[in-house]
Amino acid sequence: MIPAHRERSRAGLSRLIVLAPGGVTRLELFVDLVFVYAFFNVTALMSANFHPVGLLQGGLVVLLLWRCWASYASLGNLVRLDRGIMPLVVLVAAASIFVVGVTLPEAFADRPHGLPGPLVFVVAFLLARLGPLLIATFALWNVDGRRPPVRRAWLPLFVSAPLLLFAASLPLLLPAWTPVVHVQLVLFAVAVGVDYVGLWALGAGTWQLTSAGHWAERYSLIVLIALGGTIISIGTSRGLVGDPPITWSVIIGSVLGIVVVAVLWWTYFDLAKPAAEQALQRLSGGARSLLGRDAYTMLHLPMIGGLILLALGLKHALSATEERTVHQWDPGSALALYGGVALYLLGLLAFERRGTNLTGRSLILGIALLTASVPLALRVPAVASLAILAAAVCAMVVADRTIFRQRHRRLHRSVAGTATRVSGVWPHELFLDLLIVYAFIQVTVLMSRQPSAAGAAQGLGVVVLLWWSWCYYAWLGSATSRDAISVRVTMLVAAALTLVLGIAIPQAFSRVPGGLPGPLIVVTCYAAVRILHFASFWLAARADPTVRAQLSRAAVPAGAALALLLCATLTFPPRGSPVTPISAVLWGAALAIDLGGGYLIGPRNWQIRSLDHWVERYNLVVLIAFGEAVSSTGVALVSAPISPAVLLAITLSVTLLATLWWTYVGTDELLDRRLRQVPNSLRAALARDAYTYLHLLPVAGLILIAFGLKSALAQLAYRPTAAPDPWGHTALYGGVIVYLLGDQLIWQRAHGRTSRRRMLGVLLVALTAPATARLPGLGALVLLTAVGIGLATTTPFPATEARHGSR
């Protein structure tokens, strides 16, 4: 018997947990952004230990991370993560997952001068795993017939947790001469096996799949996140430090890598995703839950593992594209590259078979071509191996359009009624957004290499270019009413150009000897992205003279801005020299003209076919900027020892970002309601001003915050009591001011008046900045986070959900 007071406590807590239908919430997306960093660090772990034992360690960590993520996907299908007590729980979970990502390089080998890394890693992981179980227990405790299944859900963790803790404690218990790593591997493997066998054995009786749409969308998003990890690996293959020259081999290899990733993205979202979702929606009860477990939780795992292995292979391939590094390309790297693609395709084949009872013929063809190509790939340089791989995977798409054309069209018609959008936008739009994540990371690299006012100005100038090109593609996606093949191809080409642009961002204002001119690469790629947008929009608007007229008006300032940028590239100095005044003036004039061109189009000509799509598009890019801040913060700690000060700094950083995000959600909800209330004659102008222009300020502020947090945490790891770096401190506080000021201006444009609370927040941060400049870095971060918490606690949380979601 359970005492009555405990029953009352559980009942009281369960009332703070809302069991209600809804779509994928932004809090779930926020957690996914933290998982981005963790998955990215798995690739770094395997790359630093590129041998069979190291690869096995990475595989075990992937299994742990996947099991952790899947538990949050199940929780989001059960309860509303944006209601009651859940936002606080998600914040704690995000901090735990981020600690897991930071300590991941020490999961099996402790670094000196810090806390025991393996133990911190396991404790953080177990905290992250406990969250969904605790919430589900309290949420279902008073539901008839659900107590026994909930109790059974705890059994695997009761067995695996002691094994993981014991494995993490071995380096402290055993002498150095013992085979600690091998014993750890065995214990980790047993713990992982128990967890997955327990998941399989529990069956559908422990949990019921409430929403097929939510379930399918959550897994679609994590596939996109893993694809994003491969893209980041392409861009960071030559490291985030130093200034290596950019050569043709680097560009060709990067483009081939993005072609491979794009084809893998296409194979999932073209047919497999909507067909499996349709099959899931047809079922109900236990049959639906079993299909959700088998096809999604189990069979998405090899796809995720394959993408992480592919990221590892791409990282090695693109770091060996030059003559001085060609010796780094070895058979192991080639096997990782091809093996990752093969594992992904095998997982997708099994997913299609279990989910739709169909066998993908093009997938079998792709696997056969990959297998046949391996002997040749082992004997050629890295770029040639990438070319062979790209040709093999492209053959699958060609086969679907030729040999298997009739069957492919028939299957497409059968799933035509199932929505193919993810998070309210098309998958190809999200694919482009993943490249924006990498480009934003590169902006912080540019700022880090020149920590000064000039460096910050240069970084923000590049942010404006990235923002403006992204806005035009957001406009394209909103104005086109269907998922046409031409639009997909346009987005993929724009993504490849954005990748090359991102590679050159750290050299956007200088020339590095021995390589192609970075300024010219940045401007040329930007020009190509803009021209591609105009051309695709012109073709899409063949029968609409109004749209063609607005495009013609927009082309005039765009052409003038591109001409000024091209002229500026002729005057950039070599590396180490300051930017000339004429280059700065040309860049400033080009940005002003380009931004001002949006008003030449006229508000009536901003075609917005779907208001939901427009709003969600900008919400996601703000989330992407938050994800970039998380990734940049983690990069600062990649080689630092784990100490109590570092753990506290991580917690404060995640809390600060969460409070800023919380503040934005309240403003966005007000703006969304206002857009739906105003007449059509005013709606386009409000959408243009509040989203296209004023959202630039929060995004720019987050880039500055990312640079500031990166600087602060890098210093706190080694000198926690020292005063903060002046430029890092200025960027951190200045970024928060810019972010809050942008939030205030969006509020003012939507509401028509100033928010005193928001302006008070701006003033508090501005007054705190000089007062904390001489405090220890940790103290400055504590005070800034306290101000953020104060703002967040006075902001009513609107509990919005993704507007497209359905249960």
C-alpha positions, -999 to +999 in steps of 0.1 A: +000+000+000+012+035-009+006+061+019-022+085+012+000+116+014+022+102-014-008+095-035-020+131-030+015+144-039+016+124-071-019+135-080-010+171-074+021+168-096+002+150-123-021+180-126+009+200-137+014+176-166-010+181-195-021+150-214-034+168-245-032+165-282-010+188-302+017+191-328+055+191-325+062+219-300+092+243-303+105+230-270+110+196-287+128+214-315+150+232-289+160+198-274+168+185-308+192+214-314+211+203-283+212+168-297+228+183-329+259+191-309+260+157-292+258+139-325+284+161-340+308+153-311+304+116-317+320+121-351+348+140-334+352+112-308+356+086-336+379+108-357+403+113-327+403+075-320+402+062-356+407+025-349+384-005-342+381+002-305+375+039-311+348+031-337+332+007-313+332+033-286+315+058-309+289+032-319+280+025-283+276+063-276+253+066-307+232+038-292+230+056-259+221+090-275+195+074-297+178+057-268+178+089-249+164+109-278+137+082-285+125+085-249+119+123-255+101+115-287+078+091-268+072+117-241+063+144-266+037+120-280+022+116-246+022+150-229+024+186-240+060+198-234+050+234-234+024+233-206+025+232-168+058+221-153+072+207-186+092+238-198+113+236-166+118+199-171+129+204-207+153+231-196+170+207-171+170+180-198+186+203-223+214+212-199+220+175-191+221+166-228+245+194-234+268+181-206+267+147-223+278+163-256+306+183-239+319+153-219+315+129-248+353+130-257+360+118-222+333+090-221+360+063-221+392+082-212+396+108-185+416+140-190+439+152-163+432+183-142+394+180-139+365+159-127+364+123-138+351+126-174+335+092-178+316+095-145+303+130-154+293+117-188+273+088-174+256+108-146+245+135-171+232+108-194+213+091-167+197+124-156+186+129-192+172+094-193+154+098-160+134+128-171+110+112-195+104+082-172+096+104-142+072+125-162+055+096-178+052+079-144+035+109-128+014+116-159+000+080-161-001+071-125-038+079-121-048+066-155-068+033-152-047+002-161-014+021-168+005+016-135+018-019-142+032-010-177+048+022-163+065+001-136+078-023-163+093+007-182+117+013-154+132-022-154+158-018-182+172+014-166+174-003-132+198-028-148+217-006-172+223+023-149+245+004-123+265-011-152+272+023-167+281+038-134+304+009-126+321+012-161+326+049-156+342+043-122+367+017-134+395+042-142+393+054-106+392+018-092+417-002-113+454+004-117+467+019-149+482-014-162+448-032-164+428-033-196+402-007-184+390+003-218+381-033-228+363-039-196+344-006-201+334-016-236+320-049-223+300-032-196+287-005-219+277-031-245+258-051-219+241-020-205+231-009-240+219-044-249+197-046-218+182-012-226+173-022-262+162-057-253+140-042-226+125-018-251+117-046-275+104-069-248+080-044-233+061-042-265+031-020-272+015-026-238+038-002-220+030+028-242+004+038-267+012+059-298-012+088-294-005+107-327+009+091-359+016+126-374+036+137-344+055+105-343+065+105-380+074+141-379+097+138-348+117+111-366+118+131-398+133+160-379+160+138-363+169+125-398+173+161-409+194+168-378+217+138-386+220+151-422+229+185-407+257+168-388+272+154-420+270+189-435+288+204-405+315+177-409+320+187-445+325+223-435+347+216-405+368+189-421+399+211-421+393+223-385+380+255-369+414+269-361+441+281-384+435+296-418+442+269-445+440+280-481+409+272-501+418+253-533+398+239-562+401+204-547+385+216-515+356+231-533+351+201-557+352+177-527+328+198-507+303+199-536+305+162-541+299+157-504+268+178-504+256+159-535+258+127-516+240+141-486+213+157-508+206+124-525+203+106-492+179+133-480+159+129-512+156+091-508+140+095-474+117+124-480+107+118-515+086+086-509+096+066-478+086+092-452+051+100-466+043+063-474+053+051-439+034+079-423+003+070-443+006+034-432+010+044-396-021+066-398-042+037-411-035+016-380-047+021-344-041+007-310-014-018-304-008-024-341+001+013-346+023+013-315+042-018-327+047-003-361+059+029-345+084+010-324+097-012-352+098+011-382+108+043-364+125+036-330+144+005-342+149+009-379+157+046-379+187+037-358+208+023-386+200+053-407+212+076-380+243+055-374+250+054-411+248+092-414+272+096-384+296+071-400+293+090-433+301+122-415+333+106-402+342+095-437+335+129-452+355+146-425+385+124-434+380+127-472+378+164-473+408+168-450+429+148-475+420+167-507+453+186-511+487+174-520+502+180-486+474+160-469+467+133-495+486+107-473+458+110-447+434+092-470+436+055-461+414+024-466+398+028-432+385+063-442+372+050-475+354+021-457+338+045-432+326+067-461+311+039-482+300+019-451+281+048-437+261+053-470+255+015-472+243+013-436+219+042-442+205+026-473+201-008-456+182+010-427+160+028-452+153-004-471+143-021-439+122+009-428+103+008-461+097-029-459+084-028-423+065+004-427+049+000-461+055-037-470+074-025-501+109-032-513+128-002-527+143-013-560+164+018-564+178+012-529+188-023-538+205-009-569+223+017-549+236-009-524+248-031-552+266-002-569+283+008-536+295-027-530+309-030-565+326+004-562+345-003-529+375-020-545+381+009-568+374+035-541+402+020-520+428+026-547+420+062-558+425+096-540+398+111-518+382+134-544+380+106-569+365+083-542+339+110-535+331+113-572+325+075-575+303+076-544+283+106-557+278+088-591+266+056-573+240+073-552+228+096-580+222+065-600+193+057-576+175+089-584+181+085-621+167+049-619+136+062-602+130+086-631+138+061-659+139+024-652+114+024-623+095+054-635+060+039-638+062+022-603+076+054-588+048+075-602+022+051-590+036+051-555+037+089-555+001+091-565-008+067-536+007+090-510-004+123-526-029+129-498-003+126-470+014+159-460+051+159-469+059+190-449+081+189-418+076+215-390+053+234-413+078+239-441+090+217-470+119+193-463+141+210-489+137+243-471+149+227-439+178+212-458+188+247-469+185+258-433+210+232-421+236+249-444+227+282-427+236+266-393+271+259-407+275+293-422+265+309-389+292+288-371+317+301-396+308+337-388+318+331-352+351+316-365+356+348-385+350+369-353+372+347-332+402+351-356+398+389-353+385+397-318+379+434-323+353+460-334+364+455-370+360+417-367+325+421-352+315+445-380+328+421-406+310+392-391+277+411-389+282+422-425+284+385-436+253+378-414+233+404-433+243+387-466+233+353-453+200+367-439+190+385-470+196+355-493+177+333-469+148+357-468+144+356-506+143+318-505+117+320-477+097+342-499+101+317-528+088+289-506+059+309-493+049+321-528+050+287-545+020+265-536+035+230-544+065+209-538+078+210-574+109+192-586+123+224-600+119+241-566+137+211-549+166+213-573+168+251-569+170+247-531+196+219-534+218+240-557+214+270-533+225+247-504+256+237-523+265+273-530+258+282-494+282+255-483+310+268-505+303+304-492+304+291-457+338+275-462+352+309-474+336+330-447+367+331-424+386+345-454+358+369-465+379+400-459+415+388-466+435+368-491+454+337-480+486+329-500+485+296-519+447+295-523+417+310-541+407+345-530+383+342-501+365+375-508+358+366-544+344+331-534+320+347-509+307+373-533+306+350-563+286+324-543+263+351-529+257+364-564+250+329-578+225+323-549+206+355-557+206+350-594+194+314-590+165+327-568+155+353-594+156+328-622+136+301-604+110+327-592+108+341-628+101+306-641+076+298-614+057+331-621+055+326-659+017+333-659+017+360-633+028+394-647+024+410-612+051+388-597+074+393-627+070+431-623+080+429-586+110+407-595+121+432-620+120+460-594+139+439-569+166+430-594+177+466-598+190+472-562+202+436-561+223+441-593+238+473-579+247+457-546+264+428-563+284+451-585+296+470-554+305+438-537+325+426-567+344+459-568+351+455-531+368+421-537+394+438-559+407+459-529+410+434-501+444+431-485+465+399-478+460+381-445+470+401-415+465+435-430+435+457-421+406+461-445+410+493-467+385+521-461+373+519-497+365+481-492+345+489-461+326+517-478+317+495-508+305+467-485+284+491-464+269+507-494+261+473-510+244+461-478+223+493-475+212+491-511+204+454-510+184+457-478+166+488-490+155+470-522+129+451-502+109+483-500+110+489-538+089+458-543+060+473-524+039+456-497+011+446-520+035+425-541+049+404-512+030+372-522+023+352-490+001+323-499+003+306-465+006+327-434+013+296-413+042+287-436+056+322-434+055+324-396+069+289-391+097+297-416+110+325-395+104+307-362+127+279-374+155+302-385+156+318-351+158+283-336+186+276-360+205+306-347+199+293-311+213+259-323+244+277-337+249+294-303+247+260-286+272+244-311+296+273-308+295+271-270+303+234-271+332+240-295+349+262-270+350+232-245+361+205-270+396+201-254+390+216-220+390+196-188+357+192-170+356+211-138+328+224-115+332+258-130+328+244-165+296+225-155+282+256-138+290+277-169+273+252-192+242+253-170+242+291-170+247+292-208+218+269-215+196+287-191+205+321-207+197+308-241+165+292-229+153+325-212+160+344-244+141+319-265+112+320-240+110+358-244+109+355-282+081+329-282+059+354-263+066+381-288+061+358-318+027+346-305+015+382-303+028+389-338+011+358-351-022+369-337-018+404-350-011+392-385-043+372-385-063+402-373-052+430-396-068+434-430-051+420-461-040+455-472-018+458-441-008+422-436+020+421-462+036+453-449+035+439-413+050+406-424+077+423-443+087+447-415+083+424-385+098+393-400+120+401-430+136+432-415+133+432-377+140+395-372+175+402-384+182+418-351+176+388-329+195+366-353+225+390-353+223+392-315+224+354-312+255+353-334+272+378-311+260+359-281+275+327-296+309+344-300+307+358-265+298+325-249+325+308-269+351+333-256+337+332-220+337+294-217+371+289-233+385+312-206+364+298-177+378+263-184+413+274-175+410+307-156+376+307-138+386+336-115+400+359-142+382+389-155+364+382-188+381+389-222+371+425-231+359+417-266+342+385-256+324+403-227+313+431-250+300+407-277+281+387-251+264+416-234+261+435-267+245+405-283+219+402-256+211+440-260+207+436-298+185+405-293+163+422-267+161+454-288+150+434-318+124+417-297+112+451-285+109+465-320+090+434-332+066+439-303+063+476-311+056+470-348+029+444-339+013+461-309+018+497-319+034+507-285+065+502-265+068+474-240+082+489-207+092+454-195+113+448-226+129+482-226+137+477-189+155+445-198+176+463-224+185+490-199+194+465-172+218+446-195+233+479-207+239+490-172+252+456-160+277+453-189+303+479-177+298+469-140+307+433-147+336+439-170+361+435-141+343+407-122+354+371-126+340+357-158+317+333-140+302+362-120+295+382-151+277+352-167+257+346-134+245+382-134+236+381-171+217+349-167+199+363-136+186+392-158+175+367-184+156+347-158+140+379-145+127+387-180+115+352-187+096+349-155+077+381-163+069+368-198+036+349-200+044+317-219+018+313-246+022+275-249+022+276-287+027+245-307+037+241-343+007+253-362+007+225-387+008+196-362-021+173-357-027+144-334 
